[in-house]
Amino acid sequence: MMVQADLLLVSPYWRTRAYLRAQLKEEGVAVVAFSSISDARRWVKASGHIPRVVLVDLWRQIVRDRDLEWLRSGSSSPVVFFLLGASEAAPRKLERIGRVLRRPVSVGELVERLKRAVAEAAA
């Protein structure tokens, strides 16, 4: 049986995934975490479940259009956050799909924003 999650976390950095996942779980948010967009996309396809909120860490990462298409397809499109570096330009395609957050941002602040987004999406 596949895990149902409130939040899907994608970050190639294991520390980011571990810190955020642990804090979100402590706050009562069901989280699944992956190191790549393609792994997350495979999980969504296999589970048939799109979490209410998705955080994609794109710091120093290249994103292709097809990697993002699944985020806006279907009737249950999630609330999407993209995490970028402070000086990285946000391509318009990201702003059309979701909210862009910039580093530096504390784990606590990020957890609060994500927790609030999960609660609002559930309402």
Secondary structure, 3 states (H helix, E strand, C coil): CCCCCCEEEECCCHHHHHHHHHHHHHCCCCEEEECCHHHHHHHHHHHCCCCCEEEEECCCCCCCHHHHHCCCCCCCCCEEEEEECCCCCCCHHHHHHCEEEECCCCHHHHHHHHHHHHHHHHC
